[in-house]
């Protein structure tokens, strides 16, 4: 190895590079809409490509610290493989391959960060990034809605701050702003509870995220806030339960959740009316019914992976024609996967998120540090939001799903036992960690 190669290797493997890469990748991920609108789609694609290549280089330099078996969850690799081989039956191979590259690109960013940063470092980096993004969003809304009193069209900012919303910030839609704000709230509270952030910064950060979530006027925010609140309460109960009674409490909470879901289904119309989301839900119901008609044609393999709908592609353009609308997603990640990758893809998607949630929940309930609660809370947010939007299949949502699945798999995985057998170290999950 030459001197220049050795220097490059040290640089790529350094702590400073790890931190800089993490912040840059997070900035690109959460700022994707603004970056693309202020530059171009090609510029943003180039940024993600460069970051992906750099991530592979960093992992290669750090290869002695990594285990090939634990580089990524098996369910993630299988989902990516299915999306790729759907090229064989898709209606447009070029667009399917492009959509797969976007999946791979954000997955590479998440995998790299998951291996070069621990949980606390990841939470702090995401907190720093979201503080900046939310502050900039508020600044843009103040500029548009109060100082200039004109919309900022290229950012889709309507300038409704003075009338109490809804606002979009730098995220394109009010629902996306609400989704990001809920993730930010979880992250800021975890930062505060772990004493990673002083109260003079933590409290205003929590206030900012809550304020923007409220002004987004997104119906999904209420559902997300309620779900996260219930899960937080349940996790707190489990964490404070003696280990000998923990399994019993877990099963009891599971039964209560199942009963609550049943009650919510029975009274769904009253709940929707109370939330004032009747028209939104009616739109979604019509769309989902139409999607099911097309799923029936190709139930197992779907129509091929595209991610966000391409306007000129079948069956998406025909679905919009039948509904006389311009939907860019199925407004539900599960229906979107079912339409594009069929029942097989949906099962893999559920396996990816479900296994990650169970693993992260078990880790969070056994370990003392509250930082481990971040992963299951974010996964619950992704799972619930996926019932109303398809954010989890692209951009920041997909990135967060892969990151959380990787983080959960690092703590509880069959790979851990294999590594332990090779190294002679027995993996443990001690409550005092």
C-alpha positions in Angstrom: 0.0 0.0 0.0 1.4 3.4 -1.0 1.6 6.4 1.3 -1.3 8.1 -0.4 -3.5 4.9 -0.2 -2.6 4.6 3.5 -3.6 8.2 4.1 -6.9 7.7 2.3 -7.6 4.6 4.2 -6.9 6.3 7.5 -9.2 9.2 6.5 -12.1 6.9 5.5 -11.8 4.9 8.7 -11.5 7.9 11.0 -14.0 9.0 13.6 -14.1 12.5 12.0 -15.1 11.0 8.6 -17.8 8.9 10.3 -19.4 11.9 11.9 -19.1 14.1 8.8 -20.5 11.3 6.6 -23.4 10.7 9.0 -24.4 14.4 9.1 -24.1 14.8 5.4 -26.1 11.7 4.6 -28.8 12.7 7.0 -28.9 16.2 5.6 -29.3 14.9 2.1 -32.0 12.4 3.2 -34.2 14.7 5.2 -33.6 17.7 2.9 -34.3 15.7 -0.3 -37.4 17.6 -1.3 -35.7 21.0 -0.9 -32.5 19.9 -2.5 -34.3 18.5 -5.5 -36.5 21.6 -5.9 -33.6 24.1 -5.5 -31.3 22.2 -7.9 -32.6 19.3 -10.0 -33.5 15.6 -9.7 -30.3 14.7 -11.5 -28.2 16.7 -9.0 -29.9 15.0 -6.0 -29.4 11.6 -7.6 -25.7 12.4 -8.1 -25.5 13.3 -4.4 -27.0 10.1 -3.3 -24.8 8.1 -5.7 -21.7 9.7 -4.4 -22.7 9.2 -0.8 -23.5 5.5 -1.5 -20.1 4.9 -3.2 -18.4 6.7 -0.3 -20.4 4.6 2.2 -19.2 1.3 0.5 -15.6 2.6 0.6 -15.9 3.4 4.3 -17.3 -0.1 5.1 -14.6 -1.7 3.0 -11.9 0.2 5.0 -13.6 -0.9 8.2 -14.1 -4.5 7.0 -12.1 -6.0 9.9 -14.6 -4.4 12.3 -17.6 -5.9 10.5 -19.1 -9.3 10.1 -20.4 -10.2 6.6 -23.3 -12.1 8.2 -24.5 -9.0 10.0 -24.0 -6.4 7.3 -27.8 -6.2 6.7 -31.0 -8.0 7.7 -31.9 -11.0 5.5 -35.5 -9.7 5.0 -34.1 -6.4 3.7 -31.8 -8.2 1.2 -34.7 -10.4 0.1 -37.0 -7.4 -0.4 -34.3 -5.6 -2.5 -33.8 -8.8 -4.5 -37.5 -9.2 -5.2 -37.8 -5.5 -6.3 -34.8 -6.0 -8.6 -36.1 -9.3 -10.3 -39.5 -7.7 -10.8 -37.8 -6.2 -13.9 -38.7 -9.5 -15.5 -42.4 -8.8 -15.4 -42.7 -5.0 -15.0 -44.4 -2.8 -17.6 -41.3 -0.6 -17.8 -37.9 -2.1 -17.1 -36.0 1.2 -17.1 -38.3 2.9 -14.6 -38.3 -0.2 -12.4 -34.5 -0.3 -12.3 -34.4 3.4 -11.5 -36.8 2.9 -8.7 -34.7 0.0 -7.4 -31.6 2.1 -7.5 -33.3 4.7 -5.3 -34.2 1.9 -2.8 -30.6 0.7 -2.9 -29.1 4.2 -2.5 -30.9 5.1 0.6 -30.4 1.6 2.0 -26.7 2.0 1.6 -26.7 5.3 3.5 -28.6 3.7 6.3 -26.4 0.6 6.4 -23.3 2.6 6.5 -24.5 4.9 9.3 -25.7 1.8 11.2 -22.3 0.3 11.2 -20.1 3.4 11.9 -22.3 5.0 14.6 -23.8 3.5 17.7 -27.4 4.1 18.8 -26.7 7.2 20.9 -24.5 8.8 18.2 -27.2 8.1 15.6 -29.9 9.6 17.7 -27.8 12.7 18.4 -26.9 13.1 14.7 -30.6 12.8 13.6 -31.5 15.2 16.4 -29.0 17.8 15.1 -30.2 17.4 11.5 -33.9 17.6 12.3 -33.3 20.7 14.5 -31.8 22.5 11.6 -34.4 21.2 9.1 -37.4 22.2 11.3 -35.8 25.6 12.1 -35.3 26.3 8.4 -38.9 25.2 7.7 -40.3 27.6 10.3 -38.0 30.3 8.8 -39.3 29.7 5.3 -42.9 29.7 6.5 -42.4 33.0 8.4 -40.8 34.5 5.3 -43.6 33.3 3.0 -46.6 33.7 5.3 -45.8 36.8 7.3 -42.9 38.9 6.0 -43.6 38.6 2.2 -47.2 37.2 2.4 -46.7 35.4 -0.9 -46.4 31.6 -1.7 -42.9 30.2 -2.5 -44.0 28.2 -5.4 -40.8 26.2 -6.2 -40.9 24.8 -2.6 -44.7 24.3 -2.6 -44.9 26.6 0.4 -48.4 28.2 0.5 -47.7 30.8 3.1 -50.5 29.9 5.5 -48.6 30.5 8.7 -50.5 33.7 9.6 -53.8 32.0 9.4 -52.7 29.0 11.5 -51.8 26.6 8.8 -51.7 24.1 7.2 -47.9 24.5 6.6 -45.5 22.3 4.7 -42.1 23.7 5.6 -39.2 22.2 3.5 -40.9 18.8 3.2 -43.4 19.4 0.3 -46.6 18.3 2.0 -48.2 18.9 5.4 -48.4 15.1 6.0 -44.7 14.8 5.5 -44.0 17.7 7.8 -46.2 16.1 10.5 -44.4 12.7 10.0 -41.0 14.3 10.4 -42.1 16.4 13.3 -43.3 13.3 15.2 -39.9 11.5 14.6 -38.2 14.7 15.7 -40.2 14.8 18.9 -39.2 11.2 19.7 -35.6 12.0 19.0 -35.5 15.2 21.0 -37.1 13.6 24.1 -34.7 10.7 23.9 -31.8 13.1 23.7 -33.1 15.0 26.7 -33.7 11.8 28.8 -30.2 10.5 28.0 -28.7 13.8 29.0 -27.1 14.2 25.6 -28.7 17.6 25.3 -29.0 20.3 27.9 -32.5 21.5 28.8 -32.0 25.0 27.3 -31.7 23.3 23.9 -33.9 20.3 24.4 -37.0 22.1 25.6 -37.1 24.6 22.7 -36.4 21.7 20.3 -39.4 19.8 21.6 -41.5 22.9 21.5 -40.5 23.6 17.9 -41.3 20.1 16.7 -44.7 20.1 18.6 -45.5 23.6 17.2 -44.8 22.5 13.6 -46.7 19.2 14.0 -49.7 21.2 15.2 -49.5 23.8 12.4 -49.1 21.0 9.8 -52.8 20.3 10.5 -52.2 16.8 9.3 -54.9 14.3 10.4 -52.2 11.6 10.6 -50.3 13.5 13.3 -53.1 12.9 15.8 -53.0 9.2 15.1 -49.2 9.1 15.3 -49.1 11.1 18.5 -51.7 8.8 20.1 -49.9 5.6 19.0 -46.5 6.8 20.1 -48.0 7.9 23.5 -49.6 4.5 24.1 -46.5 2.6 23.1 -44.3 4.8 25.3 -46.6 4.2 28.3 -46.5 0.4 27.6 -42.8 0.3 27.2 -42.3 2.3 30.4 -44.5 -0.2 32.3 -42.5 -3.1 30.9 -39.1 -1.5 31.6 -40.1 -1.0 35.3 -41.5 -4.5 35.7 -39.3 -7.1 37.5 -37.7 -9.5 35.0 -39.5 -12.5 36.5 -43.0 -11.0 35.7 -42.0 -9.2 32.4 -43.3 -11.9 30.1 -46.7 -12.0 31.7 -46.9 -8.2 31.5 -45.9 -8.3 27.8 -48.7 -10.8 27.0 -51.2 -8.7 28.9 -50.3 -5.6 27.0 -50.4 -7.5 23.7 -54.0 -8.6 24.6 -55.0 -5.0 25.5 -53.6 -3.7 22.2 -55.5 -6.4 20.2 -58.7 -5.5 22.1 -58.1 -1.8 21.5 -57.6 -2.4 17.8 -60.8 -4.3 17.7 -62.7 -1.5 19.4 -61.1 1.1 17.1 -62.3 -0.9 14.1 -65.8 -1.2 15.3 -66.0 2.6 16.0 -63.9 3.6 13.0 -66.5 5.8 11.5 -67.0 7.8 14.7 -63.3 8.1 15.2 -62.8 9.4 11.6 -65.7 11.9 12.1 -64.1 13.1 15.4 -60.8 13.7 13.6 -62.5 15.6 10.8 -60.8 13.3 8.3 -63.9 12.0 6.6 -63.1 13.3 3.2 -59.5 12.2 3.4 -60.5 8.7 4.4 -63.2 8.5 1.7 -60.5 9.4 -0.9 -58.2 6.7 0.4 -60.9 4.1 0.6 -61.9 4.7 -3.1 -58.2 4.5 -4.1 -57.6 1.3 -2.1 -60.7 -0.4 -3.6 -59.5 0.4 -7.0 -56.0 -0.9 -6.2 -57.4 -4.2 -5.0 -59.0 -4.7 -8.4 -55.6 -4.5 -10.1 -53.9 -6.6 -7.4 -56.4 -9.4 -8.2 -54.9 -9.6 -11.7 -51.3 -10.2 -10.4 -51.7 -11.2 -6.8 -48.4 -13.0 -6.2 -45.8 -10.9 -8.0 -47.5 -7.5 -8.5 -46.9 -5.2 -11.4 -43.2 -4.5 -10.8 -41.4 -2.1 -8.5 -41.6 1.6 -9.2 -41.7 3.3 -5.8 -43.5 6.6 -6.2 -45.9 6.2 -9.2 -44.7 7.2 -12.6 -47.4 9.3 -14.3 -47.2 7.6 -17.6 -47.0 4.0 -16.4 -49.7 1.3 -16.3 -51.5 0.5 -14.0 -50.9 3.8 -12.1 -52.0 6.1 -14.8 -55.2 4.0 -15.4 -56.0 4.0 -11.7 -55.8 7.8 -11.6 -57.9 7.9 -14.8 -60.6 5.7 -13.2 -60.6 7.9 -10.1 -60.2 11.2 -12.0 -57.3 12.1 -9.7 -53.5 12.5 -9.7 -52.3 10.2 -6.9 -48.5 9.7 -6.8 -48.7 6.8 -4.3 -51.3 4.4 -2.9 -51.5 6.6 0.2 -50.7 3.4 2.1 -47.4 1.7 2.1 -48.9 -1.8 2.5 -51.2 -1.4 -0.5 -48.4 0.1 -2.5 -46.2 -2.9 -1.9 -49.1 -5.3 -2.6 -49.8 -3.5 -5.9 -46.1 -3.4 -7.0 -44.6 -6.6 -5.5 -47.7 -8.7 -4.8 -48.3 -10.9 -1.7 -44.7 -12.1 -1.7 -43.4 -8.5 -1.5 -46.0 -7.6 1.2 -44.9 -10.5 3.4 -41.3 -9.6 3.1 -42.1 -5.9 3.9 -44.1 -7.0 7.0 -41.3 -9.4 8.0 -38.7 -6.6 7.7 -40.6 -4.2 9.9 -42.2 -6.8 12.2 -39.0 -8.6 13.1 -37.3 -5.3 13.7 -40.1 -4.1 16.0 -40.1 -7.3 18.1 -36.3 -7.3 18.4 -36.0 -3.6 19.3 -38.9 -3.9 21.8 -37.2 -6.8 23.6 -33.9 -4.9 23.7 -35.6 -1.7 25.0 -37.6 -3.6 27.6 -34.4 -5.3 29.0 -31.8 -2.6 28.9 -31.7 0.2 31.3 -30.6 3.1 29.0 -33.6 4.9 27.6 -31.8 5.4 24.3 -32.8 1.9 23.3 -36.5 3.0 23.3 -35.8 5.2 20.3 -35.8 2.3 17.8 -39.1 0.7 18.7 -40.8 4.1 19.0 -39.7 5.2 15.5 -40.7 1.8 14.1 -44.2 2.2 15.5 -44.3 5.6 13.9 -43.3 4.2 10.6 -45.8 1.3 10.9 -48.8 3.5 11.8 -48.0 6.2 9.3 -47.7 3.5 6.6 -51.5 3.0 7.0 -52.1 6.5 5.6 -49.1 7.3 3.5 -46.4 5.6 1.5 -43.5 7.5 3.0 -41.9 4.3 4.3 -41.1 3.2 0.7 -39.0 6.1 -0.4 -36.6 8.8 0.9 -36.4 9.5 4.6 -39.1 6.9 5.5 -37.3 4.1 3.8 -34.0 5.2 5.2 -35.4 5.2 8.7 -36.9 1.7 8.3 -33.6 0.3 7.1 -31.6 2.0 9.8 -34.0 0.8 12.6 -34.1 -2.7 11.2 -30.3 -2.8 11.1 -30.0 -1.4 14.6 -32.5 -3.9 15.9 -30.7 -6.8 14.2 -27.4 -5.8 15.7 -28.7 -6.5 19.2 -30.9 -9.6 18.7 -30.2 -11.8 15.8 -29.4 -15.4 14.9 -26.2 -13.9 13.3 -25.1 -12.9 16.8 -25.1 -16.5 17.9 -23.0 -17.5 14.9 -20.5 -14.7 15.6 -20.4 -15.8 19.2 -19.7 -19.4 18.2 -16.8 -18.2 16.0 -15.3 -15.8 18.6 -16.1 -17.8 21.8 -18.0 -14.9 23.2 -21.5 -15.6 24.5 -24.0 -12.8 23.6 -25.9 -11.5 26.5 -28.7 -9.0 27.1 -28.2 -7.7 30.6 -30.8 -5.4 32.1 -28.1 -3.1 33.6 -26.6 -2.2 30.2 
